[in-house]
Amino acid sequence: MTKVNIERKKVYEIIKAFNKIKNKFPGLKLKIAGGKSDNGFPELEKYVNDNNLSGEVEFLGRVSDEEKIGLYRKCLIYVQPSDFEGFGMAVAEAMLCGAPVITSPAGALPEVVGDKALLVDGNNINEIADAIDKLITDKELYNKLHFEGAERIRNNFSYENRKSQIKKILEQYL
């Protein structure tokens, strides 16, 4: 929850988009993982409280790898429309666990998700809200991203696949 990561990962925009659609889907909750002692958390928590969202936005604090996998498996949707990601490990992890993903066409994210996620402008709250709404209401799309997203990560980014690709590269130069 550093200020830099909150800005880069568009956490305020996600909260604002959630706020736009939450009444359409009673019981919908937004869960945010990250250090509560980081320099951006107090302002973020204040924003949530000032906008009467404390009952619907839950700050989980830091989570272990095991907890994170459990959260990915249980979440309805994983939303991370970052300004930049070198690879997008959290997005890949979420997809592998079956979470349909909403992200942005920034950095390496398009290479990671291919056509198995919804891409939005992370600065556009309406686009984020519309994508969340679409995934909740379009069961066919939801199921497609749920199953095919996990398959894409397994097929393209498995350890064996990466090892094979590195071997091919090395063989070109040896």
C-alpha positions in Angstrom: 0.0 0.0 0.0 2.8 2.4 -0.8 1.6 5.6 -2.5 3.5 4.7 -5.6 1.9 1.2 -5.9 -1.6 2.6 -5.1 -1.2 5.1 -7.9 0.4 2.6 -10.4 -2.2 -0.1 -9.7 -5.1 2.3 -9.9 -6.5 1.4 -6.4 -8.5 4.7 -6.1 -10.0 4.1 -9.6 -10.9 0.6 -8.7 -12.7 1.8 -5.5 -14.5 4.5 -7.4 -15.6 2.0 -10.1 -16.8 -0.4 -7.4 -18.7 2.4 -5.8 -20.5 3.0 -9.1 -21.8 -0.6 -9.5 -22.1 -1.9 -5.9 -25.8 -1.1 -5.5 -26.6 -3.2 -8.6 -25.0 -6.2 -7.0 -26.1 -6.5 -3.3 -23.5 -8.2 -1.2 -20.6 -7.4 -3.5 -17.4 -6.7 -1.6 -14.1 -5.3 -2.6 -11.1 -6.8 -0.9 -7.7 -5.1 -1.1 -4.5 -6.8 0.0 -1.4 -4.9 1.0 0.5 -3.6 4.0 -1.4 -1.4 6.4 1.8 0.1 7.7 2.8 1.4 4.2 2.8 5.1 3.5 -0.3 5.2 1.3 -2.6 3.2 3.5 -3.8 5.9 5.9 -5.1 8.1 3.0 -6.7 5.2 1.3 -8.4 4.1 4.5 -9.6 7.7 5.0 -11.0 7.8 1.5 -12.9 4.6 2.0 -14.3 5.8 5.4 -15.1 9.3 4.0 -17.1 7.7 1.2 -19.1 5.4 3.6 -17.6 2.3 2.0 -16.0 0.8 5.1 -18.6 -2.0 5.2 -18.1 -2.9 1.6 -14.3 -2.4 1.1 -12.1 -4.7 3.2 -8.4 -4.1 3.7 -6.8 -7.5 4.3 -3.3 -6.3 5.1 -0.4 -8.4 4.0 -1.3 -11.9 3.0 0.9 -15.0 2.8 1.4 -16.8 -0.5 -1.0 -19.5 0.7 -3.7 -16.9 1.6 -3.2 -15.1 -1.7 -3.8 -18.3 -3.7 -7.0 -18.9 -1.6 -8.2 -15.4 -2.3 -7.5 -15.8 -6.1 -9.5 -19.0 -6.1 -12.5 -17.5 -4.2 -12.7 -14.1 -5.8 -15.4 -13.3 -8.3 -13.1 -11.1 -10.4 -9.5 -9.9 -10.1 -9.1 -6.2 -11.0 -5.7 -4.6 -11.6 -5.7 -2.0 -14.4 -2.1 -0.9 -13.8 -0.2 1.9 -15.5 2.8 -0.4 -15.8 3.8 -4.0 -15.1 7.1 -5.6 -16.1 5.4 -9.0 -16.4 2.2 -9.0 -14.4 2.9 -11.8 -12.0 -0.2 -11.2 -9.8 -2.4 -11.1 -12.9 -0.9 -14.4 -14.1 -1.4 -16.0 -10.7 -5.0 -14.9 -10.5 -5.7 -16.3 -14.0 -4.0 -19.6 -13.2 -6.3 -19.8 -10.1 -9.4 -19.3 -12.3 -10.2 -15.7 -11.6 -11.4 -13.7 -14.6 -9.2 -10.7 -14.9 -9.7 -7.0 -15.7 -6.4 -5.3 -16.4 -4.9 -2.7 -18.8 -3.0 -2.8 -22.0 0.2 -1.5 -20.2 3.7 -3.0 -20.1 3.7 -6.7 -20.6 0.2 -7.3 -19.5 -1.3 -7.8 -23.0 1.4 -10.5 -23.6 0.5 -12.2 -20.4 -3.3 -12.2 -20.8 -3.7 -12.4 -24.5 -7.4 -12.3 -25.3 -8.3 -14.1 -22.0 -9.0 -10.9 -19.9 -10.8 -7.7 -20.3 -8.5 -4.7 -21.0 -9.5 -1.3 -19.8 -8.1 2.2 -19.5 -7.0 2.2 -15.8 -7.8 6.0 -15.6 -11.3 5.5 -16.8 -13.6 4.7 -13.9 -16.6 4.0 -16.2 -14.6 1.5 -18.3 -13.5 -0.3 -15.1 -17.1 -0.3 -13.7 -18.5 -1.5 -17.1 -16.0 -4.3 -17.3 -16.9 -5.5 -13.7 -20.6 -5.3 -14.6 -20.1 -7.2 -17.8 -18.2 -10.1 -16.2 -20.9 -10.4 -13.5 -23.8 -10.4 -15.9 -22.4 -12.2 -18.9 -22.0 -15.8 -17.6 -20.7 -17.1 -20.9 -17.9 -14.5 -21.0 -17.2 -15.1 -17.3 -16.8 -18.9 -17.8 -14.7 -18.4 -20.9 -12.2 -16.2 -19.0 -12.4 -18.4 -15.9 -11.4 -21.6 -17.8 -9.4 -20.3 -20.8 -7.4 -17.8 -18.7 -6.0 -20.6 -16.5 -5.3 -22.7 -19.6 -3.4 -19.8 -21.2 -1.1 -19.4 -18.2 -0.5 -23.1 -17.9 0.2 -23.4 -21.7 2.4 -20.3 -22.1 4.1 -19.7 -18.8 4.6 -23.1 -17.1 8.1 -23.9 -15.8 8.5 -26.6 -18.5 7.5 -24.2 -21.2 9.9 -21.5 -20.0 12.7 -24.1 -19.7 12.1 -25.2 -23.2 12.1 -21.7 -24.6 15.4 -20.8 -22.7 17.0 -24.0 -24.1 16.0 -23.0 -27.7 17.6 -19.5 -27.2 20.8 -21.0 -25.7 21.1 -23.5 -28.5 21.1 -20.6 -31.1 24.2 -19.1 -29.5 26.2 -22.3 -28.4 
